[in-house]
Amino acid sequence: MQPFHPPTPQSYRSSYIPSTPDSPTVEKESHIGTTPDARQAREAADGVVREYEEKRDRLAKAIDSSLYLLSDLKNFNGEQWTVRYPHLKPTEASDVGSPSRPGMSRRTLTFADEPSHTTDVVLNSTPTVRRTLKRSLTLAPSAPCTPITTVNPTIAEPKGIDENEDDFSILRLNLNMGAARHAKGLISHLEKSSISALLDTRITASLDHLTHLQKRIFDAQSRVLVTGDLNAGKSTLINALLRRDEVMPTDQQPLTTRFVEVVSAKENEDKEEIHILKHADKYDPSDESTYSTEDVSKLYEMLVDAEDDASSPSLRVFLKEADANLANPSILHNGVVDISLIDAPGLNRDSIKTTANFARQEEIDVVVFVVSAANHFTLSAKEFIWQAGHEKAHLFIVVNRFDQIKDKARCRRLVLEQIKQLSPKTYEDAADLVHFVDSAKVALGYGETEPEGDELDEAFCHLEHSLRSFVLVNRAKSKLGPAQNYITHLLADVELLAAANSLVAGKERDAAREELARVKPVLEKMKKGKEGLEESLVGEEEAATDKASGRTKLAMERGLERVGRGELAAPGPGLSLPTYPGLLGAWDFAAEVKRVLLASLDFAVSLAEEDARKLTSEGVEEVTKLGDAHLPADVERTNRKFNPQAMFTPRATRRQSSVTTLGLGLAGQSQLVEVDVTDIFDLHHHIHLARSVLPSTTSTSHDLVPFSTEVGAASLVVGAFSMISGKTLGLRAVVEGLVHFSDFVSNPATRKWIGPAVGVVTAGAIAYVIYDLPRSIPKNVGRHIQSTLTISSGQPSQVDDASVPFAEYQATRVSKEVRKVMRLAAWDLRERFRAAVEARGEVVKASEETEKKATKALEWFENVEKRVELIREEVGIKV
């Protein structure tokens, strides 16, 4: 934002010569000679002008610096820091102790976005004789057994706050004009960003107002706003001040519905007429396209016609002096300073007119507030005076129709008491600024000739003299005073805002540093231990998996060895070999033996699974210990509960109460439970044993014949046994036996003894086989199961792992289940570790940013306080 650069003051120099009702006018000064008295008077006047210009230039420089300060504050708010809006409430001395030095008060500091959090502070308020207030905040010293900064969480929401408790004036947050200054409770419910936006709006409005002030102090014209409630006599007062009773229309009913500015006709080539402003901000007397003209006599009609039109344009009325021969001319035609009188609509007419009055008072230099002696100050009047007091410490108050009051002393006392509360500076100069008159009586007293002095109302003469002196002689007070007063209040607001936010920034910086000191070492430790944790988790997983796999494989191999010997793979409840039922039940006996042996293998598998569950539980417990060792204490531990029985659940769903369905259900596999003749008599096994027993020497064909013959006979016996047992060996076996038998019989050497020998051998073999069946059948069945499961897993052929050896298959299956559980436990710990690292990383990052931001804000606000002091020095305000 580019601040306003004022025009050169030399062009206005001649306009600042003070004048009194008895002093010569500019026209009379042209006849002053070079007498010593004249030169001395001129030098005195020039001294006053120089003093005024010096003060004006200092004030302009202060306004310029304030513009830059507010612009920086506006840019800083939101972009680099969310400026907090504080509330200060008096703190009872009995609660926290009273301050020890004068000018210091114990206050409770809260912020609009956090009304429940309070902090005890010391407010150093130092009023000065030049209408300034220096305010600084520091943390209150702690009382015995009381911390320095106290937070009271019991206050749920702010209570009703009186307007005097708010330490802000210019930057006070208002939701709208008027009653919103009582809506602090509503503001406290807004979010921090919303409050910051409202504050930004107030700063923008102050920037605009400072720009207007910059222009106003260099403007040679003084604008006097005459305002007040309906029917207070504003127009009547203006007529009296103009020495004319017919200019501004008056009636018992309100007539003024728009702003009417009365200026000297000298500014309009000495022509009396009305300028109807199309756009007040674009009005230019030299540009006729910006206004239209009308005769002064039409003023009454224009006001009456526009009575109900809220958007009626403003009027500018140019008037001549009623009588040029008057010894005491009106304030409008003083011949020294251009003055305009602005007649405003009544404050309490409607909200639009009231709002317009509030806005218009910021554009004028002097406020003449007219009060009805019968009504005193209404709510709208109090609101206006409070709002205008931000800029104008001195208001010119006229209590009109005072002659109609019977108890004048009481009326005077009550009005002055109200003024004392509303505008203390005005009350201090009440002798010159507060006047009790009857304007109508004075206005009607002016006729064709000016009445003699003793015929004029003495009180009104005093009013007119005081107003003339205030506007013309004391221009430093009337013209520059409002700007200085506004800057004084603005700087106090900025200083308080900076002091409160410095406290906030300091507390946030300290809190961020404490958070960093707490979290950052933990984060660094976790980062350093991440690799070790990962290695430990992998080690625990591999250890549990390898141990479960090795122990399962060893258990399965041992179980198969026992089954190969015809024993149970693992003794279990309800598992035992059946009792031999006899020769006729040998086949069923073999089937039952096979089923029991397969069931024992199933039970051995279940034991291996149970062992794996124990190993997995131990592994999960080790993972939990790793979590306790590597996770910070404030990190929530896993709520997962390991259930060992949930392992191998896909198999468990197919289990039944029968022993034959234990483990993998080998006893239920059809390809394993079928009984073969070799399960009863394993011929190949006996041949293998015979070959291992006989010497490994080469025999002739003749030596082999008897053996072949014996084998043929034995095969015949076996075939016969098969027939006896109710089962047929098959045509091939029969034919093979016949062939061997024919070869044996065809030998002539054996024909002599074949019969007896064959009979003896056959009888002995049959007896031996029958006798050994209870012992040989379990071994034969076990050997067949062992050989089958040594080359396959025992699963159906459509299963992918059907060709994998049984022991290896079971070890792989169990290890996969253990690895799955261990990996899940490790994953859960890794996720919690990762989340904890990320959370602390975010906390560290946010705390570092907060610390950096708060440190920068603290330095910035401290610099703001220094800039405020420099501006005070520029404007000449000593604190």
Steps between C-alpha positions, in 0.01 A plus 500: 500500500631843404438754777346832417757773433372841611510808280739784569382705799603839365177528302304488825718731705277804475197298604629419847511855641293484818220742555259599770166675470674826583813452290533656154412288200722441201346797321578725793856364519572636155473854649745429782803717473850444611452625850684311776176370644395371159833333442491345845149366442605362165805332650285347773258372239786357295634328812164336560490388138849353518418315820182364342684387187775333700245309701308412184816374329594286799149362506515428126826312548346300784198416284732389223694276739174365640389410150812295446465342845139397444580376148773279641265377772236418242750307287643323803154396616410176326805468279755443776299505822139485606467811714306423816241741637530536878249593768616649828285477812570646843617243753391524860789585727385248754558221254847567371633801684519861398781662302769675690549807282259768385394483137504121510189286525453127531292374209376169365600446140280287275469470126182515298549154348583342840281669761542216750877541528612788717843635585590746776693798365605843618373788288722805517274791405664841502274790399671817383405861480497486123210260461700180466508171679797270518406141575721197540433148620719271706426172671382564852736394782370190664344512843616251766431144384361637172663447159602801296255420224168367615235343288147479624315230304182537702380806307288349226413818316546873549257692714350832413776757465453866547629723225744670737678169553613489137842657460465541123342798333605530134565129442204378701329217313147592396268271307304805387455858604332588823400227739765253378751646741297322768523170310835389640344176611408428139850582378646256752322213328667567166798305376851636514509554123166682505617731778819565306292587194288742705814662635634525147181685403547743788860561396387569144242750626768670711729523197225672306430734787868589534503591131201729558673654801808566288290694255296676768790654689624659177154613398457875560127464551344413834185292483257519789242222535183597686331179608276364774170326556175575319345839576797605711516832312799442273364700206389776734850524644651529152259780413603681816867457420438629145311805631202388288174338600381382159791296359458153655133397513367446851180350631361314797545185289840377381588648161869437436519166323834539323834663561499870421835677493487881525802689369583858414387621159852634444597144408238508224581833335281672759184328369234357729382163373469134590728236358340155492790256522463198273793325665640667808844339464532624140362850556698781338359857505684575176349198324129553441454135399546397864203695628178674405387843624183629658387829649541545875128566535437136399683361802187439706328315217807288432525394862131419528490309169798287601365418842445132432788453257792338679729543201442873453818681389669753722449872445752782502345842566697817420387803703597864525525695822153610611619858554849602389483798739479282808777580745493144622484277187395138512755226554454397138624835369794559733739614225780283638427128462258326267238335713202285406209406723346156437143441610450125558183291532396394847690209647198304614302549179593159355800266492615614156509866596671416828765296321554786256557737791755265648687483172474872428653610831832350391520750214451818703713700741258622766187332635227722639264265677154639570309352793143563597492636854185299560635163381868519591722238332319210338658161425575599141656825623722313746604256230593782264702689761683181599583427135608857428712503815748264336618795296354813654578540864323842504140526385298821485172422674194724481213429738213662310161628620643550843263792568207256497634308799367596842767340719800626308753414770397138507504481122848652486629260765360187334628597156848575628510167685418322175765698313756411764444132427474532122778750426731578792707754303188689404392506863837646603439797264126516562511878549598545135361182341162441670231764452139521616306721256175551309592521132147571379480813709827627359419411139167682513670802656688581178308738272588758242765649726727339749364540853701667765723291718280520807207371292685180412486198722808517718542123510484476122758776466727299722429190286580682179812657642622160632427325170675773303799479732504119484481487118709808411737584784566155645545329163774287644235351729207494259687414178800299618366377831272231354783357289737498796237347722429229244868414464539496877221246540617304198855474630370392840293229333791382289726502804253296703449263208876457460554450874226235525624317192855519630382308804328247276805467276727457800280233652467316169874516444571365849236229458652402164846482650375284787328273250817474294705422809255223585435349157814554294733276708240224488474538123878485455517190719225334299673579170826354627325187633296439185763284332559300816127444542471379143787255545352374826158446343648311206714296739202409718297404196774281353582343834141401575441379145819294476449349842141403424596360161791294633310357792200415282715324240685301766172398665352386168810298407502328839129431471547341157783281638275373777217439253746307279566269794127446542474729799289809563660823376395668826298355782178683541161468664297223337785385281611133525558212257200268464495142625560230242157342425630179343586368156163575350512865617857568386393730218283717723775492761745649249252773408447597863874499567557733206231736622642514852855556377386782273300650789810488719682699233216749507538526876873550463426786262265656757774473762737677263241772447459543874874527540501761223233695687720512809799611297290767330366624834855535622594684180204738529595569860852587389357738238290664773814545709671660202206741476531591866870561453479711182164680528465812718297463816217724375440294187196280526592133505330249277163379612529184295487182707678202347283189501717193432196285435421714199804358323442228240130589502439392137575145612317536827176577322500152355568321826245275654491304819627183333866412544530435127464870418787637714777710348491499124253214490729232351261235630233653284700487176356224281828439315670422831244284681453238224641160601720297262604134521852615567371652822437139613797324347776711353678259260740761370607580854580132567695477176696810595573349840606168342737670263650698784553178701634269219870530403566704194663214292433401144291181465451267205171444335475158664539651842218739430250242393410374844465850624277588208300193563457591863396851408244364260362273766486784747311712249254219453451483875444871515243474222321229687506713815353784310217283384437379853483849636221585259705719269629413150858587411427522132540304182854609439617379840332162439657458158842602634469241776407229253797580280745483789342183624524332155867592477557349840318177418672457162837442672556121522726528803235649714215277402611242752482720809286788383186385648606458861724804494238723354250387750728566792609844379152602412363397830777676688471823297129516545532444869768768534306757299184443695686516829690821412204695362421702823858629503575528128186684389568820709858503376397447138235774524742738675773438242258573218380824670860606567608436144197684363541809722873511441439592137168690536317726741201275530275761342275436200675503163332825396678687781817685389714362784383139452848386388686663791614262777264490794750626761618786283142592408393518862810701597433747219132530587565561871782746430275698266236532769758604760656750261158646420426564867847634575489724196160635605629579849811661353289698252282634779809610695657652189182698429482629854867589489459672163190688618681604819799625300274689259291648781807620685652623177188706436507629859866596465438665165195688626683601819800623304273700272308634799823594676632672189170674436454603865859624526455709188165631627651583838778699335250665266264609777788626710604707198141626471520636853821682409337643188206619710742688725666661198163615363414649837825690488422620149164639598647652814321278750716444804435197715 
